[in-house]
């Protein structure tokens, strides 16, 4: 997959910079042409000579050589590259990328890129978890950059936790996947719960963890799709996808779905059926023995998508039931104009909200039923996408 590809390898100032040598070597072994860009601080962790020797090209570090007057044309570098891989990506460099700050050659080249950029964060636990850093990562993803998620492990500080740069083999796997059946398809997936505000402190929600939707997003991306993941509140790090959108309420999720185009819709989120008519602007104090809250229906996202489906589009809904499971799922399939409905029941041990496993049954428009055994949610995602490809693309 990388044979003949032109790759810009960006290196910023992290202790993980030593891994850039292995990445460079592996890219070369797979037939890529590699040019290395380094930030000024990165030379404190790995020498330009090392990366120049491995890449067989001069390292690009400064805008210009004051002695000779020669300069590195960041526009030409960006146009030369089939993609840009930034590994490691420090908090400082990510913040600049996310907020339009251009104060070195690596950043100038990044801002000139028209093709895809992959980035692999590397920093200490508290830095990685800081809200501003997480916001920058999400902003970069929303701008079309692809995240190579940080992993958990022992960090340079001695702490143990998330922030360690992804393993080299995982970074390379994300950019060398063989084309799948979903290559060229845009897939929109919703995941997680929605929170409907009662007041600034309290909300109406549910126990959805988002694990099923996130597994579907990761698997769809692995099959070559351009994935948009629209997620309610979760504690999960987003996978390497084209766009990640964080929302809170059903209305916000609806607006995010309605404003985007896709070939395939997989609406796995557990969207609240009702929202508060008039949320309080201040915290409600306990004054009486009872509290009455007026509710109104939320917008039905699945019904909207099914009703407005265009030729060639495919819509998949989810049904979580506690009784009359099959009849309720089939009724939902028909009412919401879906192509498939994925049923999981709270009566099945190991299925439903929160866990790492699920057991599903899939119904199609032709009244065909396919039941699966209890599996991990990653395996369930594979089964669901196998079924979608068979029904939609074969």
Secondary structure, 3 states (H helix, E strand, C coil): CCCCCEEEEEECCCHHHHHHHHHHHHHHHCCCEEEEEECHHHHHCCCHHHHHHHHCCCCECCCECCCCCCECCHHHHHHHCCEEEEEEECHHHHHHHHHCCCCCHHHHHHCCCCCCEEEEECCCHHHHHCHHHHHHHHHHHHCCCEECCCEEEECCCCCEEEEECCCHHHHHHHHHCCCCCCCCCEEEEEECECCEECCCCCEECCCCCCHHHHHHHHHHHHCCCEEEEEECCCCCCCCCCCEEEECCCHHHHHHHHHCCCCCEEEECCECCCEEECCCCCCCCCCCCCCCCCCEEECCCHHHHHHHCCCCCCEEEEEEEECCCHHHHHHHHHHHCCCCEEEEEECCCCCCCCCCCEECCEEEECCCCEEECCCEEHHHHHHHHHHHHHHHHCC
